[in-house]
Amino acid sequence: SCCNALPIGGPQPPHEIAPSEEAIQKLRERWKEALDVSPDGAFDIAITETEMTALANKALATIEEPPPIENLQIHFQDSLMNIYATVTVHEALPIPAMVALSVSAANGEINVSVKEAEFGGLTSMPSESAMETVTNIFNDLVDQIIQDEIGKNVAITDVQIEEGKMTLSGTLNAE
């Protein structure tokens, strides 16, 4: 294990976010309140970076064949969801990576598209197939988080990303 200490250059998160069960609990309480006060099922809920990081790590842990991702952190900046992680490709050295996602709402669902990806020191627009794979992983992850936390009967009508938080607007569909 001579080589584990070699630092590999690459994207670093602006600050550390530690995922916690407490963050998920806070979000659940806010979500319940948002629905309790809504007479017509319409809601706005802000999700912080800490909460999204906790949810994403929790969702990753439930995937049967998890992608080779560690230290996953989610930061909201410049209207994008920036996902920082350490990625191990083909059992090589772990590489710091960052994927910048644009998040929008269409047809009641959240759509995620990759704007930029950085692996190690390389900034690239990955190949179509790599983009598709990454987009699918994160679309599935976000879908799973929303279904697990917010429920299946939700139509998301708007997504706004500001520094440090993402606000989802939508309506609860009658079952």
PyMOL commands that place a pseudoatom at each C-alpha (Angstrom):
pseudoatom trace, name=CA, resn=SER, resi=1, chain=A, elem=C, hetatm=0, pos=[0.000, 0.000, 0.000]
pseudoatom trace, name=CA, resn=CYS, resi=2, chain=A, elem=C, hetatm=0, pos=[2.870, 2.331, -0.842]
pseudoatom trace, name=CA, resn=CYS, resi=3, chain=A, elem=C, hetatm=0, pos=[0.827, 4.355, -3.229]
pseudoatom trace, name=CA, resn=ASN, resi=4, chain=A, elem=C, hetatm=0, pos=[-2.403, 5.099, -1.387]
pseudoatom trace, name=CA, resn=ALA, resi=5, chain=A, elem=C, hetatm=0, pos=[-1.006, 8.340, -0.045]
pseudoatom trace, name=CA, resn=LEU, resi=6, chain=A, elem=C, hetatm=0, pos=[-0.353, 9.827, -3.476]
pseudoatom trace, name=CA, resn=PRO, resi=7, chain=A, elem=C, hetatm=0, pos=[-2.643, 12.783, -3.855]
pseudoatom trace, name=CA, resn=ILE, resi=8, chain=A, elem=C, hetatm=0, pos=[-4.356, 12.882, -7.217]
pseudoatom trace, name=CA, resn=GLY, resi=9, chain=A, elem=C, hetatm=0, pos=[-5.406, 16.297, -8.399]
pseudoatom trace, name=CA, resn=GLY, resi=10, chain=A, elem=C, hetatm=0, pos=[-9.021, 16.917, -9.131]
pseudoatom trace, name=CA, resn=PRO, resi=11, chain=A, elem=C, hetatm=0, pos=[-12.136, 18.772, -8.177]
pseudoatom trace, name=CA, resn=GLN, resi=12, chain=A, elem=C, hetatm=0, pos=[-12.628, 19.347, -4.459]
pseudoatom trace, name=CA, resn=PRO, resi=13, chain=A, elem=C, hetatm=0, pos=[-15.912, 20.330, -2.831]
pseudoatom trace, name=CA, resn=PRO, resi=14, chain=A, elem=C, hetatm=0, pos=[-16.085, 23.959, -1.623]
pseudoatom trace, name=CA, resn=HIS, resi=15, chain=A, elem=C, hetatm=0, pos=[-16.576, 22.648, 1.927]
pseudoatom trace, name=CA, resn=GLU, resi=16, chain=A, elem=C, hetatm=0, pos=[-17.082, 19.282, 3.598]
pseudoatom trace, name=CA, resn=ILE, resi=17, chain=A, elem=C, hetatm=0, pos=[-20.606, 17.998, 4.114]
pseudoatom trace, name=CA, resn=ALA, resi=18, chain=A, elem=C, hetatm=0, pos=[-21.092, 15.093, 6.480]
pseudoatom trace, name=CA, resn=PRO, resi=19, chain=A, elem=C, hetatm=0, pos=[-24.266, 13.116, 5.778]
pseudoatom trace, name=CA, resn=SER, resi=20, chain=A, elem=C, hetatm=0, pos=[-26.396, 12.495, 8.856]
pseudoatom trace, name=CA, resn=GLU, resi=21, chain=A, elem=C, hetatm=0, pos=[-29.623, 10.750, 9.696]
pseudoatom trace, name=CA, resn=GLU, resi=22, chain=A, elem=C, hetatm=0, pos=[-30.541, 13.904, 11.613]
pseudoatom trace, name=CA, resn=ALA, resi=23, chain=A, elem=C, hetatm=0, pos=[-30.542, 15.919, 8.379]
pseudoatom trace, name=CA, resn=ILE, resi=24, chain=A, elem=C, hetatm=0, pos=[-32.991, 13.474, 6.807]
pseudoatom trace, name=CA, resn=GLN, resi=25, chain=A, elem=C, hetatm=0, pos=[-35.202, 13.704, 9.896]
pseudoatom trace, name=CA, resn=LYS, resi=26, chain=A, elem=C, hetatm=0, pos=[-35.287, 17.504, 9.679]
pseudoatom trace, name=CA, resn=LEU, resi=27, chain=A, elem=C, hetatm=0, pos=[-36.301, 17.356, 6.041]
pseudoatom trace, name=CA, resn=ARG, resi=28, chain=A, elem=C, hetatm=0, pos=[-39.069, 14.850, 6.805]
pseudoatom trace, name=CA, resn=GLU, resi=29, chain=A, elem=C, hetatm=0, pos=[-40.470, 17.131, 9.497]
pseudoatom trace, name=CA, resn=ARG, resi=30, chain=A, elem=C, hetatm=0, pos=[-40.435, 20.134, 7.144]
pseudoatom trace, name=CA, resn=TRP, resi=31, chain=A, elem=C, hetatm=0, pos=[-42.049, 18.081, 4.417]
pseudoatom trace, name=CA, resn=LYS, resi=32, chain=A, elem=C, hetatm=0, pos=[-44.844, 16.991, 6.744]
pseudoatom trace, name=CA, resn=GLU, resi=33, chain=A, elem=C, hetatm=0, pos=[-45.406, 20.607, 7.817]
pseudoatom trace, name=CA, resn=ALA, resi=34, chain=A, elem=C, hetatm=0, pos=[-45.465, 21.791, 4.199]
pseudoatom trace, name=CA, resn=LEU, resi=35, chain=A, elem=C, hetatm=0, pos=[-48.235, 19.313, 3.411]
pseudoatom trace, name=CA, resn=ASP, resi=36, chain=A, elem=C, hetatm=0, pos=[-50.141, 19.953, 6.632]
pseudoatom trace, name=CA, resn=VAL, resi=37, chain=A, elem=C, hetatm=0, pos=[-50.508, 23.659, 5.891]
pseudoatom trace, name=CA, resn=SER, resi=38, chain=A, elem=C, hetatm=0, pos=[-51.389, 23.173, 2.228]
pseudoatom trace, name=CA, resn=PRO, resi=39, chain=A, elem=C, hetatm=0, pos=[-55.150, 23.217, 1.626]
pseudoatom trace, name=CA, resn=ASP, resi=40, chain=A, elem=C, hetatm=0, pos=[-54.914, 22.132, -2.014]
pseudoatom trace, name=CA, resn=GLY, resi=41, chain=A, elem=C, hetatm=0, pos=[-51.895, 19.841, -1.998]
pseudoatom trace, name=CA, resn=ALA, resi=42, chain=A, elem=C, hetatm=0, pos=[-49.571, 22.455, -3.502]
pseudoatom trace, name=CA, resn=PHE, resi=43, chain=A, elem=C, hetatm=0, pos=[-46.172, 22.672, -1.854]
pseudoatom trace, name=CA, resn=ASP, resi=44, chain=A, elem=C, hetatm=0, pos=[-42.752, 24.271, -1.913]
pseudoatom trace, name=CA, resn=ILE, resi=45, chain=A, elem=C, hetatm=0, pos=[-39.979, 22.543, -0.065]
pseudoatom trace, name=CA, resn=ALA, resi=46, chain=A, elem=C, hetatm=0, pos=[-36.361, 23.622, 0.207]
pseudoatom trace, name=CA, resn=ILE, resi=47, chain=A, elem=C, hetatm=0, pos=[-33.752, 20.906, 0.509]
pseudoatom trace, name=CA, resn=THR, resi=48, chain=A, elem=C, hetatm=0, pos=[-30.353, 21.878, 1.903]
pseudoatom trace, name=CA, resn=GLU, resi=49, chain=A, elem=C, hetatm=0, pos=[-27.008, 20.538, 0.712]
pseudoatom trace, name=CA, resn=THR, resi=50, chain=A, elem=C, hetatm=0, pos=[-26.616, 18.564, 3.924]
pseudoatom trace, name=CA, resn=GLU, resi=51, chain=A, elem=C, hetatm=0, pos=[-30.050, 16.977, 3.522]
pseudoatom trace, name=CA, resn=MET, resi=52, chain=A, elem=C, hetatm=0, pos=[-29.525, 16.122, -0.144]
pseudoatom trace, name=CA, resn=THR, resi=53, chain=A, elem=C, hetatm=0, pos=[-26.080, 14.690, 0.613]
pseudoatom trace, name=CA, resn=ALA, resi=54, chain=A, elem=C, hetatm=0, pos=[-27.565, 12.517, 3.376]
pseudoatom trace, name=CA, resn=LEU, resi=55, chain=A, elem=C, hetatm=0, pos=[-30.415, 11.341, 1.133]
pseudoatom trace, name=CA, resn=ALA, resi=56, chain=A, elem=C, hetatm=0, pos=[-28.124, 10.574, -1.801]
pseudoatom trace, name=CA, resn=ASN, resi=57, chain=A, elem=C, hetatm=0, pos=[-25.744, 8.558, 0.377]
pseudoatom trace, name=CA, resn=LYS, resi=58, chain=A, elem=C, hetatm=0, pos=[-28.659, 6.683, 1.881]
pseudoatom trace, name=CA, resn=ALA, resi=59, chain=A, elem=C, hetatm=0, pos=[-30.104, 5.959, -1.568]
pseudoatom trace, name=CA, resn=LEU, resi=60, chain=A, elem=C, hetatm=0, pos=[-26.694, 4.812, -2.849]
pseudoatom trace, name=CA, resn=ALA, resi=61, chain=A, elem=C, hetatm=0, pos=[-26.427, 2.396, 0.061]
pseudoatom trace, name=CA, resn=THR, resi=62, chain=A, elem=C, hetatm=0, pos=[-29.667, 0.691, -0.994]
pseudoatom trace, name=CA, resn=ILE, resi=63, chain=A, elem=C, hetatm=0, pos=[-28.625, 0.023, -4.609]
pseudoatom trace, name=CA, resn=GLU, resi=64, chain=A, elem=C, hetatm=0, pos=[-27.957, -3.681, -5.185]
pseudoatom trace, name=CA, resn=GLU, resi=65, chain=A, elem=C, hetatm=0, pos=[-24.922, -3.038, -7.362]
pseudoatom trace, name=CA, resn=PRO, resi=66, chain=A, elem=C, hetatm=0, pos=[-23.810, 0.377, -6.196]
pseudoatom trace, name=CA, resn=PRO, resi=67, chain=A, elem=C, hetatm=0, pos=[-21.659, 2.461, -8.519]
pseudoatom trace, name=CA, resn=PRO, resi=68, chain=A, elem=C, hetatm=0, pos=[-17.996, 2.771, -7.390]
pseudoatom trace, name=CA, resn=ILE, resi=69, chain=A, elem=C, hetatm=0, pos=[-18.610, 6.086, -5.653]
pseudoatom trace, name=CA, resn=GLU, resi=70, chain=A, elem=C, hetatm=0, pos=[-17.451, 7.190, -2.209]
pseudoatom trace, name=CA, resn=ASN, resi=71, chain=A, elem=C, hetatm=0, pos=[-17.512, 10.425, -0.209]
pseudoatom trace, name=CA, resn=LEU, resi=72, chain=A, elem=C, hetatm=0, pos=[-20.524, 11.641, -2.150]
pseudoatom trace, name=CA, resn=GLN, resi=73, chain=A, elem=C, hetatm=0, pos=[-21.330, 15.290, -1.435]
pseudoatom trace, name=CA, resn=ILE, resi=74, chain=A, elem=C, hetatm=0, pos=[-23.899, 17.502, -3.072]
pseudoatom trace, name=CA, resn=HIS, resi=75, chain=A, elem=C, hetatm=0, pos=[-23.471, 21.253, -3.371]
pseudoatom trace, name=CA, resn=PHE, resi=76, chain=A, elem=C, hetatm=0, pos=[-25.951, 23.694, -4.886]
pseudoatom trace, name=CA, resn=GLN, resi=77, chain=A, elem=C, hetatm=0, pos=[-24.164, 26.499, -6.764]
pseudoatom trace, name=CA, resn=ASP, resi=78, chain=A, elem=C, hetatm=0, pos=[-24.677, 28.615, -9.867]
pseudoatom trace, name=CA, resn=SER, resi=79, chain=A, elem=C, hetatm=0, pos=[-28.144, 27.100, -10.460]
pseudoatom trace, name=CA, resn=LEU, resi=80, chain=A, elem=C, hetatm=0, pos=[-26.580, 23.641, -10.688]
pseudoatom trace, name=CA, resn=MET, resi=81, chain=A, elem=C, hetatm=0, pos=[-26.432, 20.560, -8.496]
pseudoatom trace, name=CA, resn=ASN, resi=82, chain=A, elem=C, hetatm=0, pos=[-22.717, 19.815, -8.204]
pseudoatom trace, name=CA, resn=ILE, resi=83, chain=A, elem=C, hetatm=0, pos=[-21.965, 16.296, -7.093]
pseudoatom trace, name=CA, resn=TYR, resi=84, chain=A, elem=C, hetatm=0, pos=[-18.497, 15.681, -5.707]
pseudoatom trace, name=CA, resn=ALA, resi=85, chain=A, elem=C, hetatm=0, pos=[-17.303, 12.148, -5.084]
pseudoatom trace, name=CA, resn=THR, resi=86, chain=A, elem=C, hetatm=0, pos=[-14.351, 9.842, -5.189]
pseudoatom trace, name=CA, resn=VAL, resi=87, chain=A, elem=C, hetatm=0, pos=[-14.755, 7.437, -8.085]
pseudoatom trace, name=CA, resn=THR, resi=88, chain=A, elem=C, hetatm=0, pos=[-12.853, 4.199, -8.572]
pseudoatom trace, name=CA, resn=VAL, resi=89, chain=A, elem=C, hetatm=0, pos=[-12.850, 3.093, -12.198]
pseudoatom trace, name=CA, resn=HIS, resi=90, chain=A, elem=C, hetatm=0, pos=[-11.727, -0.441, -13.089]
pseudoatom trace, name=CA, resn=GLU, resi=91, chain=A, elem=C, hetatm=0, pos=[-10.105, -0.893, -9.667]
pseudoatom trace, name=CA, resn=ALA, resi=92, chain=A, elem=C, hetatm=0, pos=[-7.604, 1.855, -10.419]
pseudoatom trace, name=CA, resn=LEU, resi=93, chain=A, elem=C, hetatm=0, pos=[-6.699, 4.553, -7.901]
pseudoatom trace, name=CA, resn=PRO, resi=94, chain=A, elem=C, hetatm=0, pos=[-9.702, 6.465, -6.562]
pseudoatom trace, name=CA, resn=ILE, resi=95, chain=A, elem=C, hetatm=0, pos=[-10.088, 9.746, -8.444]
pseudoatom trace, name=CA, resn=PRO, resi=96, chain=A, elem=C, hetatm=0, pos=[-11.830, 12.899, -7.211]
pseudoatom trace, name=CA, resn=ALA, resi=97, chain=A, elem=C, hetatm=0, pos=[-14.696, 13.706, -9.541]
pseudoatom trace, name=CA, resn=MET, resi=98, chain=A, elem=C, hetatm=0, pos=[-17.368, 16.344, -9.935]
pseudoatom trace, name=CA, resn=VAL, resi=99, chain=A, elem=C, hetatm=0, pos=[-20.489, 16.200, -12.050]
pseudoatom trace, name=CA, resn=ALA, resi=100, chain=A, elem=C, hetatm=0, pos=[-22.492, 19.383, -12.564]
pseudoatom trace, name=CA, resn=LEU, resi=101, chain=A, elem=C, hetatm=0, pos=[-26.162, 18.663, -13.151]
pseudoatom trace, name=CA, resn=SER, resi=102, chain=A, elem=C, hetatm=0, pos=[-28.892, 20.902, -14.396]
pseudoatom trace, name=CA, resn=VAL, resi=103, chain=A, elem=C, hetatm=0, pos=[-32.150, 19.987, -12.662]
pseudoatom trace, name=CA, resn=SER, resi=104, chain=A, elem=C, hetatm=0, pos=[-35.547, 20.903, -14.077]
pseudoatom trace, name=CA, resn=ALA, resi=105, chain=A, elem=C, hetatm=0, pos=[-39.161, 19.806, -13.941]
pseudoatom trace, name=CA, resn=ALA, resi=106, chain=A, elem=C, hetatm=0, pos=[-41.076, 18.381, -16.892]
pseudoatom trace, name=CA, resn=ASN, resi=107, chain=A, elem=C, hetatm=0, pos=[-44.364, 16.488, -16.969]
pseudoatom trace, name=CA, resn=GLY, resi=108, chain=A, elem=C, hetatm=0, pos=[-44.496, 16.389, -13.189]
pseudoatom trace, name=CA, resn=GLU, resi=109, chain=A, elem=C, hetatm=0, pos=[-41.098, 14.761, -12.881]
pseudoatom trace, name=CA, resn=ILE, resi=110, chain=A, elem=C, hetatm=0, pos=[-37.594, 15.911, -12.198]
pseudoatom trace, name=CA, resn=ASN, resi=111, chain=A, elem=C, hetatm=0, pos=[-35.179, 15.816, -15.098]
pseudoatom trace, name=CA, resn=VAL, resi=112, chain=A, elem=C, hetatm=0, pos=[-31.465, 15.791, -14.609]
pseudoatom trace, name=CA, resn=SER, resi=113, chain=A, elem=C, hetatm=0, pos=[-28.929, 16.520, -17.322]
pseudoatom trace, name=CA, resn=VAL, resi=114, chain=A, elem=C, hetatm=0, pos=[-25.156, 16.585, -17.125]
pseudoatom trace, name=CA, resn=LYS, resi=115, chain=A, elem=C, hetatm=0, pos=[-23.653, 19.987, -17.897]
pseudoatom trace, name=CA, resn=GLU, resi=116, chain=A, elem=C, hetatm=0, pos=[-20.050, 19.211, -17.110]
pseudoatom trace, name=CA, resn=ALA, resi=117, chain=A, elem=C, hetatm=0, pos=[-17.975, 16.441, -15.633]
pseudoatom trace, name=CA, resn=GLU, resi=118, chain=A, elem=C, hetatm=0, pos=[-14.509, 16.586, -14.166]
pseudoatom trace, name=CA, resn=PHE, resi=119, chain=A, elem=C, hetatm=0, pos=[-12.484, 13.474, -13.364]
pseudoatom trace, name=CA, resn=GLY, resi=120, chain=A, elem=C, hetatm=0, pos=[-9.110, 13.933, -11.743]
pseudoatom trace, name=CA, resn=GLY, resi=121, chain=A, elem=C, hetatm=0, pos=[-7.622, 16.994, -13.373]
pseudoatom trace, name=CA, resn=LEU, resi=122, chain=A, elem=C, hetatm=0, pos=[-9.537, 16.524, -16.615]
pseudoatom trace, name=CA, resn=THR, resi=123, chain=A, elem=C, hetatm=0, pos=[-12.525, 18.668, -17.420]
pseudoatom trace, name=CA, resn=SER, resi=124, chain=A, elem=C, hetatm=0, pos=[-14.424, 17.031, -20.179]
pseudoatom trace, name=CA, resn=MET, resi=125, chain=A, elem=C, hetatm=0, pos=[-17.693, 16.715, -21.858]
pseudoatom trace, name=CA, resn=PRO, resi=126, chain=A, elem=C, hetatm=0, pos=[-17.756, 12.934, -21.624]
pseudoatom trace, name=CA, resn=SER, resi=127, chain=A, elem=C, hetatm=0, pos=[-18.839, 10.779, -24.536]
pseudoatom trace, name=CA, resn=GLU, resi=128, chain=A, elem=C, hetatm=0, pos=[-22.556, 10.436, -25.242]
pseudoatom trace, name=CA, resn=SER, resi=129, chain=A, elem=C, hetatm=0, pos=[-22.683, 6.977, -23.681]
pseudoatom trace, name=CA, resn=ALA, resi=130, chain=A, elem=C, hetatm=0, pos=[-20.831, 8.060, -20.546]
pseudoatom trace, name=CA, resn=MET, resi=131, chain=A, elem=C, hetatm=0, pos=[-23.118, 11.101, -20.244]
pseudoatom trace, name=CA, resn=GLU, resi=132, chain=A, elem=C, hetatm=0, pos=[-26.148, 8.880, -20.643]
pseudoatom trace, name=CA, resn=THR, resi=133, chain=A, elem=C, hetatm=0, pos=[-24.905, 6.479, -17.979]
pseudoatom trace, name=CA, resn=VAL, resi=134, chain=A, elem=C, hetatm=0, pos=[-24.175, 9.273, -15.498]
pseudoatom trace, name=CA, resn=THR, resi=135, chain=A, elem=C, hetatm=0, pos=[-27.465, 11.014, -16.303]
pseudoatom trace, name=CA, resn=ASN, resi=136, chain=A, elem=C, hetatm=0, pos=[-29.375, 7.762, -15.756]
pseudoatom trace, name=CA, resn=ILE, resi=137, chain=A, elem=C, hetatm=0, pos=[-27.615, 7.035, -12.459]
pseudoatom trace, name=CA, resn=PHE, resi=138, chain=A, elem=C, hetatm=0, pos=[-28.500, 10.461, -11.081]
pseudoatom trace, name=CA, resn=ASN, resi=139, chain=A, elem=C, hetatm=0, pos=[-32.004, 10.547, -12.565]
pseudoatom trace, name=CA, resn=ASP, resi=140, chain=A, elem=C, hetatm=0, pos=[-32.680, 7.213, -10.857]
pseudoatom trace, name=CA, resn=LEU, resi=141, chain=A, elem=C, hetatm=0, pos=[-31.102, 8.420, -7.637]
pseudoatom trace, name=CA, resn=VAL, resi=142, chain=A, elem=C, hetatm=0, pos=[-33.163, 11.632, -7.564]
pseudoatom trace, name=CA, resn=ASP, resi=143, chain=A, elem=C, hetatm=0, pos=[-36.335, 9.713, -8.493]
pseudoatom trace, name=CA, resn=GLN, resi=144, chain=A, elem=C, hetatm=0, pos=[-35.706, 7.223, -5.717]
pseudoatom trace, name=CA, resn=ILE, resi=145, chain=A, elem=C, hetatm=0, pos=[-35.076, 9.974, -3.175]
pseudoatom trace, name=CA, resn=ILE, resi=146, chain=A, elem=C, hetatm=0, pos=[-38.298, 11.735, -4.111]
pseudoatom trace, name=CA, resn=GLN, resi=147, chain=A, elem=C, hetatm=0, pos=[-40.342, 8.556, -4.052]
pseudoatom trace, name=CA, resn=ASP, resi=148, chain=A, elem=C, hetatm=0, pos=[-38.852, 7.460, -0.739]
pseudoatom trace, name=CA, resn=GLU, resi=149, chain=A, elem=C, hetatm=0, pos=[-39.096, 10.817, 0.985]
pseudoatom trace, name=CA, resn=ILE, resi=150, chain=A, elem=C, hetatm=0, pos=[-41.936, 12.667, -0.669]
pseudoatom trace, name=CA, resn=GLY, resi=151, chain=A, elem=C, hetatm=0, pos=[-44.054, 9.855, -2.006]
pseudoatom trace, name=CA, resn=LYS, resi=152, chain=A, elem=C, hetatm=0, pos=[-45.069, 8.544, -5.380]
pseudoatom trace, name=CA, resn=ASN, resi=153, chain=A, elem=C, hetatm=0, pos=[-48.141, 10.721, -5.841]
pseudoatom trace, name=CA, resn=VAL, resi=154, chain=A, elem=C, hetatm=0, pos=[-46.311, 13.944, -6.404]
pseudoatom trace, name=CA, resn=ALA, resi=155, chain=A, elem=C, hetatm=0, pos=[-46.092, 16.140, -9.465]
pseudoatom trace, name=CA, resn=ILE, resi=156, chain=A, elem=C, hetatm=0, pos=[-43.031, 18.386, -9.407]
pseudoatom trace, name=CA, resn=THR, resi=157, chain=A, elem=C, hetatm=0, pos=[-43.794, 21.601, -11.276]
pseudoatom trace, name=CA, resn=ASP, resi=158, chain=A, elem=C, hetatm=0, pos=[-40.673, 23.651, -10.637]
pseudoatom trace, name=CA, resn=VAL, resi=159, chain=A, elem=C, hetatm=0, pos=[-37.101, 23.296, -9.413]
pseudoatom trace, name=CA, resn=GLN, resi=160, chain=A, elem=C, hetatm=0, pos=[-35.044, 26.290, -8.285]
pseudoatom trace, name=CA, resn=ILE, resi=161, chain=A, elem=C, hetatm=0, pos=[-31.426, 25.975, -7.236]
pseudoatom trace, name=CA, resn=GLU, resi=162, chain=A, elem=C, hetatm=0, pos=[-29.831, 28.752, -5.220]
pseudoatom trace, name=CA, resn=GLU, resi=163, chain=A, elem=C, hetatm=0, pos=[-26.622, 28.845, -3.206]
pseudoatom trace, name=CA, resn=GLY, resi=164, chain=A, elem=C, hetatm=0, pos=[-26.887, 26.065, -0.651]
pseudoatom trace, name=CA, resn=LYS, resi=165, chain=A, elem=C, hetatm=0, pos=[-30.413, 24.849, -1.381]
pseudoatom trace, name=CA, resn=MET, resi=166, chain=A, elem=C, hetatm=0, pos=[-32.776, 23.417, -3.956]
pseudoatom trace, name=CA, resn=THR, resi=167, chain=A, elem=C, hetatm=0, pos=[-36.474, 24.266, -3.805]
pseudoatom trace, name=CA, resn=LEU, resi=168, chain=A, elem=C, hetatm=0, pos=[-39.007, 21.868, -5.258]
pseudoatom trace, name=CA, resn=SER, resi=169, chain=A, elem=C, hetatm=0, pos=[-42.508, 23.094, -6.038]
pseudoatom trace, name=CA, resn=GLY, resi=170, chain=A, elem=C, hetatm=0, pos=[-45.353, 20.832, -6.936]
pseudoatom trace, name=CA, resn=THR, resi=171, chain=A, elem=C, hetatm=0, pos=[-48.666, 19.324, -6.074]
pseudoatom trace, name=CA, resn=LEU, resi=172, chain=A, elem=C, hetatm=0, pos=[-49.700, 16.212, -4.277]
pseudoatom trace, name=CA, resn=ASN, resi=173, chain=A, elem=C, hetatm=0, pos=[-51.923, 14.173, -6.565]
pseudoatom trace, name=CA, resn=ALA, resi=174, chain=A, elem=C, hetatm=0, pos=[-54.995, 12.639, -5.038]
pseudoatom trace, name=CA, resn=GLU, resi=175, chain=A, elem=C, hetatm=0, pos=[-54.491, 8.896, -4.795]
for i in range(1, 175): cmd.bond("trace and resi %d" % i, "trace and resi %d" % (i + 1))
show_as sticks, trace
zoom trace
